[in-house]
Each structure stands twice: as C-alpha cells, then as structure tokens.
Amino acid sequence: MAKLISKSASERSRNAAPRREREELKMDVRTLIPSNGGDWLARFKDDWKSQVSALQKRFGADIVEVQMPPDHAVECPVIYVRPQAIVEVLRFVRSESGFEYGFLADLTAVDLMPEDPRFEVVYNLFSISKHWRIRLKVRARDGEMVPTATSVWPGANWAEREVWDMFGIKFSGHPDLRRILMDERWDGHPLRKDYPLKGYQIFPTPEPVKPELLE
Amino acid sequence: MKDAVKAPEVAAEKMPDRASWPQHYNVHFEKDPDDLWDESRMIVNIGPTHPAMHGALRMVAKLNGETIEKSYCQFGYTHRAKEKLGENRTYHQFVVYTDRLNYCSALLNNVAYSMSVERLMGIELPPRALWIRMMCCELARTIDHLICIGINAVDLGAFSFFLYGFHQREEAYTLIEKLAGSRLTTSYTRVGGLMADAPDGWEKEVKTWALRTRGVIDEMDRLLTGNRIWRRRTDGVGPFDKEMCLAYSYTGPNARAAGVDIDLRRDQPYLYYKEVEFDVPIAKTGDVFGRYTVRLEEIRQSLNILIQCADKIKKGPIWSEDKRVRIPDKDVVFNTMEGMIHHFKFFMTGFQVPAGEAYTCVEGGNGEIGFYIVSKGGPTAHRMRIRGPSVYHFQGLTPMVEGELLGDMVAALGSINVIAGELDR
C-alpha cells in the first residue's frame, strides 16, 4: 500500500491504463457465466474435441477450418465446411452415434462484405438427447450456389427461402426458392451490407393467389 | 248447432326420390380457365386480415368439399426489418424492438435479448436481478399460454373459458405494470441489469396472484377439458407426430405435445432454473388436444416456479458491477459533470461489445427464442439474427392440415400459437 502511494502520478497513470484494458479484454464470449448456460457449456469440452477430430478424420479436406471456444471468440465449436460437402456433413452429424445433432435450431447467413468469400451460411444445431450445440458454416461468394439442406431437414425450406430473400444466396436443389418476407416483385436483398437504409418500393396491388402452387 | 269444423284431409306430399329430381338440382361446373373452380375444387384465400388467422397471416387452400387438399401459407405483411435495425442501432436501443417480437410475452424476449448480449460481454448479474428475470419469464409464459389456449377455445366457440383466463391475464399485466411501468411493451431489461427494481412487496403480490390463478386454472380445466364438444373438435385434429416435429424444428409446447422431450430450462439451465423444482409435461398425441393439455399443465408448473421464486428472492443490487454497461444513476447525472458526460456518452454512442459470436436461446412462451449475434467490436452488432419459433411452427401448418377439414385448420392454427410479430420480425 505504501509503495503504491509513493509512486509518482504519471507512473501510476501509465501503469493503470493497460491494466484496465487487460481486465476488459478478458471479459468476452469465452467467459463462462453460470447464470447464462456457463455450467452447461463447460461440460462439453472433451465431447466437442473428439467430435471435431472424428469429423476431420471422416471428411478430411472438406473441413476447411475449426474454431474452438477457448482459442476463438465463440461459445461452441464452429466448423467451416466446403459447400459441396455440407449436405453430407449435416446428414452425418444428424444420425451418427457420438454426434446425434438431430435438431436444426436455426439456419441463417452473415454478410461479411469486404472479405472475399462474402457470405457465410450458418447452421445452428442442437442435440436433444445430449444437449450439445454446434455450429456449421459454409462460405459462399456472391452468386455462388449452396446445396440445400431440405433433404436432411424439410424445416430448412423457409429458412433457406429467407436467406435467399434477405441475402440473395441461392440454394441448389431447393424445391421452392421464392421470396418469403418481401414481396416477390421486390428489387434487392435487404440484409446485404450495401443495401440502402432508406427508400421506397410501392406496389399498387397485393400479391395474387398462385394456383400453380396448389397443383 | 254448427258442426265442428273438420280439418280437410290433405295427403302428405311424397318426397321425390333422387333420380326424379329436376336436372338443375345436380350442380355441375364447367371447366373455365379463368375461373378458380376446377372440377368442384375450390380455391379459398384466407387472410391476411381474417378473424380466424392470428395476425396478418395468409393461407391459400384448395378445397375438395370442406377438405383441404393442398395449401400454401404466406406472411411478411408486418415485416419491420428488425434484423436490419439490429445492425444499425446500438445494443441498448435494440431492447425496445424485442418487445414487438412475441408481443404476448414481451418480457421473455427482453430477457432473451439481454442475456445474449451479456454472454457476448461475459457479464454476470447479481442474484436479485436473476430472480426477478426468472419471475418475468414465468409471468410472461403464463400469460402467453393463457392467451393461446383462451383464443384457441374462442376460435372453436368456447367463450367463457377465454374470459376466465383473460381475467387472470389482466391481473398479471397489472403486476407487470407495477414492475415495468407499461403493460404490453415492457422494455424492462437492460444489458447488465434491469430498468428498475421491483417495488416493495411485489413478489408477495405475485405469490398471491399465482395461488389464486392455480384455483382458476383448475376451474378452467374442469370447465373445458372434459367437454364433449371440445374433445370432438380437438382430439386427433391437426396431428403432428414426433418425426415431423423434429423434421420441422418444432420446439416448446408444440414439440412436447408430440412427445419430444425438450425443454431448454432443464436441458441447458440458465438463470436459477437449477434451484427450483418443476416438471416438464409431455403428451403423446401431438394433436390440438395434446397441445392444449401441455399448455394447461405448463401454466401450473410456471405458477409453481413463481411461488418458489417469491420465497427465494432477496433484497440486493439489480445491476452488474461491470462499468461498461452500467447506466449512471440520475442523481449522479444531474449533480456531477463526470456523471453527465458518462450518461451522454452511454446513450449517444453506446457501449462497446467485444468481437465474437454467440447463439443464445431461452425457452420462450411457444418455443426456443434465440439471438445469434455476430459482433466485430463497437456499439452495434454486425449481424443480429432473431430465431423466432413461430416461423418454424407456421411452416409446419401446411403438412399439418392437409387432408383435414377447413374448420379444423382454425383449431390447428390457434393451437400452434403463431404470433405475427415474431413471424415477420
């Protein structure tokens, strides 16, 4: 205590600033919060490691990159998969013993505009029996097709339609790739980073009934 | 003396048999390319503004008589670009937008959103804030279920059942008003804390309300569950089995009604759900009646949790110690220069969230509410994905009602509890 007081003011301020920064930097998504699923996430470290190594063994070069929680700022493993192999990987993790990710929690995309493969399609998976979570990602350039996951989970249908509507990523083999939230006459894909924040597109009539969808 | 008037004898007119009916009794429809009639199939457009559709939803159905042969659904009529707003508003400003997702349980969305940002920042809350949040969750779940089964019953003609539930719901809203200052759009949570502490004796009021509601729920149960008309309208209607639930990503009471054993409160415990006792009700049938019974039982479990919370909650701080997210007290803001600057900086530029990404989800009123936030540092999110359960539930409506009667579609839609605010975002 006495030592601290004896330090000059300039010396103290020089020492204090980086120390505060260090403390703040430690607090991010890797900090396990007990009241926010921290205990739940801490249990799965070994399971995730063995799953990732099994996936890499099985699919080899199709697993492009793996991000694990303590090393990267993610809360569960993030596995980047080549677009050609994504359906096979999804089918594998869905039913293979030791994985059992039978539940597609969410399917969405992220626009990382200045980066080269501009889009990421994100699959958030959940295991109902083991309570694991995992995230698969596919990188896609603008105009590139991503294989559809509707053959694995029919429920991916609308989520993929929404990704097409909002980001303009097409899914090859999709049964019914139409816009879902916006009008079908809409121009542009609103969640792209280069889409303007203000503007109007007004249509005088509502979307008509489409009898061809009822065949 | 006059004779009593005798009624003339008239021979009862014989009903002609079907073969001898006039030709125009047998209705035929010519095939006309401009007409929506096709070999007695009829295309009906229900919605987007129709009393049977909950919110601005639209279903176009091809009917064979009264049976739905094929249908498709459309939505997006109340799309407000919430995900785009999430990328262009600070994390603090986005709290109010979460109320408008599932407006039947706004508090739950507030809690889910705040928790997802707190996970990105690594913030732990003090116990009182967590207990209050948990009570918010259960209050919101109760009123969400009450309105769902109530409206479902109204759709099928049982009005008094709805009023029993609605009265309790109004009282719950009064409790929420005491907590948050507003009834429907609460905006109660903040990142790293709560808007305000609960008033003195609030938890006792919640407990009294919960005990009273227990009795009302039993009364509602006796009123409707054994009712023969209700059973006829719901038993085996809108069936969605376990495999279909998994294929269509059903969560919450709708999945549990089909026997999927999933409840995030138990499976990935958050808040203090480990410290309270509750059961996860599961039905096997997967029909409208199963969803109704699961919701009714879940209300009872939520009331149990509320009573346990009211006993366990203690006085204490409601804000985390973290300086990054702590909103300065008004006393400090109005009386010191530093406080004023802090306040100004907080609300004008927002707080910095470290780079990272997380998918955080909680058990909402009608399923898994998740926020997938990608942060690249800075006061706004790079990507704010809102996973609303209603999207996946509404997607399953088409396979659910194919081959069912049109009137049963109304029952099925009411039972899966699709909320347009969450569906369209």
Chai-1 contact restraints between the chains, C-beta under 6 A:
chainA,res_idxA,chainB,res_idxB,connection_type,confidence,min_distance_angstrom,max_distance_angstrom,comment,restraint_id
A,M27,B,G122,contact,1.0,0.0,6.0,A-B,restraint_1
A,D28,B,G122,contact,1.0,0.0,6.0,A-B,restraint_2
A,D28,B,P354,contact,1.0,0.0,6.0,A-B,restraint_3
A,D28,B,G356,contact,1.0,0.0,6.0,A-B,restraint_4
A,V29,B,L120,contact,1.0,0.0,6.0,A-B,restraint_5
A,V29,B,G356,contact,1.0,0.0,6.0,A-B,restraint_6
A,V29,B,A358,contact,1.0,0.0,6.0,A-B,restraint_7
A,T31,B,G122,contact,1.0,0.0,6.0,A-B,restraint_8
A,I33,B,E124,contact,1.0,0.0,6.0,A-B,restraint_9
A,S35,B,L130,contact,1.0,0.0,6.0,A-B,restraint_10
A,S35,B,L271,contact,1.0,0.0,6.0,A-B,restraint_11
A,N36,B,M115,contact,1.0,0.0,6.0,A-B,restraint_12
A,N36,B,R119,contact,1.0,0.0,6.0,A-B,restraint_13
A,N36,B,Y270,contact,1.0,0.0,6.0,A-B,restraint_14
A,G37,B,Q268,contact,1.0,0.0,6.0,A-B,restraint_15
A,G37,B,Y270,contact,1.0,0.0,6.0,A-B,restraint_16
A,W40,B,Q268,contact,1.0,0.0,6.0,A-B,restraint_17
A,A73,B,A355,contact,1.0,0.0,6.0,A-B,restraint_18
A,A73,B,G356,contact,1.0,0.0,6.0,A-B,restraint_19
A,V74,B,E357,contact,1.0,0.0,6.0,A-B,restraint_20
A,E75,B,A358,contact,1.0,0.0,6.0,A-B,restraint_21
A,G102,B,L246,contact,1.0,0.0,6.0,A-B,restraint_22
A,L104,B,S249,contact,1.0,0.0,6.0,A-B,restraint_23
A,D106,B,G370,contact,1.0,0.0,6.0,A-B,restraint_24
A,D106,B,R387,contact,1.0,0.0,6.0,A-B,restraint_25
A,T108,B,R385,contact,1.0,0.0,6.0,A-B,restraint_26
A,V110,B,V374,contact,1.0,0.0,6.0,A-B,restraint_27
A,V110,B,R383,contact,1.0,0.0,6.0,A-B,restraint_28
A,N124,B,Y359,contact,1.0,0.0,6.0,A-B,restraint_29
A,I128,B,I262,contact,1.0,0.0,6.0,A-B,restraint_30
A,H131,B,D267,contact,1.0,0.0,6.0,A-B,restraint_31
A,H131,B,Q268,contact,1.0,0.0,6.0,A-B,restraint_32
A,W153,B,A247,contact,1.0,0.0,6.0,A-B,restraint_33
A,P154,B,A247,contact,1.0,0.0,6.0,A-B,restraint_34
A,G155,B,A247,contact,1.0,0.0,6.0,A-B,restraint_35
A,G155,B,Y248,contact,1.0,0.0,6.0,A-B,restraint_36
A,G155,B,S249,contact,1.0,0.0,6.0,A-B,restraint_37
A,G155,B,Y392,contact,1.0,0.0,6.0,A-B,restraint_38
A,W158,B,Q395,contact,1.0,0.0,6.0,A-B,restraint_39
A,L181,B,G76,contact,1.0,0.0,6.0,A-B,restraint_40
A,L181,B,H79,contact,1.0,0.0,6.0,A-B,restraint_41
A,P190,B,K84,contact,1.0,0.0,6.0,A-B,restraint_42
A,L191,B,K84,contact,1.0,0.0,6.0,A-B,restraint_43
A,V209,B,N45,contact,1.0,0.0,6.0,A-B,restraint_44
A,V209,B,V60,contact,1.0,0.0,6.0,A-B,restraint_45
A,L213,B,Y72,contact,1.0,0.0,6.0,A-B,restraint_46
A,L214,B,K62,contact,1.0,0.0,6.0,A-B,restraint_47
A,L214,B,K70,contact,1.0,0.0,6.0,A-B,restraint_48
